[in-house]
Amino acid sequence: MTQMNVKTDDEILSENSMTASSPVTQEAPRPTFVTRGVDVFYGDKQALFGIDLDVQASGVTALIGPSGCGKSTFLRCMNRMNDTIDGCRISGQILLDGEDIYDDQVDVVHLRARVGIVFQKPNPFPKSIYDNVAYGPRIHGITSSKSELDDLVKHSLEKAGLWGEVADRLDEPGTGLSGGQQQRLCIARAIAVQPTVILMDEPCSALDPIATARIEDLMGELREQFTIVIVTHSMQQAARVSQRTAFFHLGELVEVGATADIFSNPVEQRTQDYITGRFG
């Protein structure tokens, strides 16, 4: 088991502030996602109201807020998972690397390969560990030979911090792993199709503290290569893993900024009230 150094909240926020900030002389990186005026309706009920949010390339952006505030709804907009919900209507604009993901010409299957998602409850396929990771590359034609596929499976499992635990049992069912291992297998499955973005919807809520720490460490390793957006109810987790935080309340985006600023010096009173536990 990897030994973890325990840091104080102040140390974590200070580190995240330094990570999120850029010297004045450097040009800010182009956002991976840009959303403007995003409204979401489920039938006659409006769930999101005019969301304007830029998601920076690389790093981790945390979406926080009380239950039912719209953060998971917004997350599902980013890879069009809401398309599968009857009666759901979306207006506004969501750009991925400058392209409108809701354009009629967009291939949704390809989009969901570029924007992978890890759900609240681990959901490995009823296949072997190897086939769980190999499934996406096979259907998308990413590799051209068995040896290339083998290398990609190994690389993805290494990236997910799982290779050392499963290298000698790749033919065993993925469903036979522990909960934390299953979640890392799902992350390896997402990585294997070489995405730009990884969405995580409460990825640790079903895990014990040790497995949660492993997933959080993994996010810290992956954030340099991927843009990660995580929905979490845990403000402590948002402080530990993210560089930027967006606070949602009653379907509105109340405030977004560097994580250290959101938690130590929020601009909006509603953010302050939520952070200090006055509601939520």
Buried (B, 14 or more C-beta within 10 A) or exposed (E): EEEEEEEEEEEBBBBBBEBBEEEEEEEEEEBBBBBEEBBBBBEEEEBBBBBEBBBBBBBBBBBBBBEEBBBBBBBBBBBBBBEEEEEBEBEBBBBBBEEEBBEEEBEBEEBBBBBBBBBBBBBBBEBBBBBBBBBBBEEBEBBEEEEEBBEBBBBBBBBBBBBEBBEEEBEEBBBEBEBBBBBBBBBBBBBBBBBBBBBBBBBBBBBEEEBBBBBBBBBBEBBEEBBBBBBBBBBEBBBBBBBBBBBBBBBBBBBBBBBBBBBBEBEEEBBBBBBEEEEB
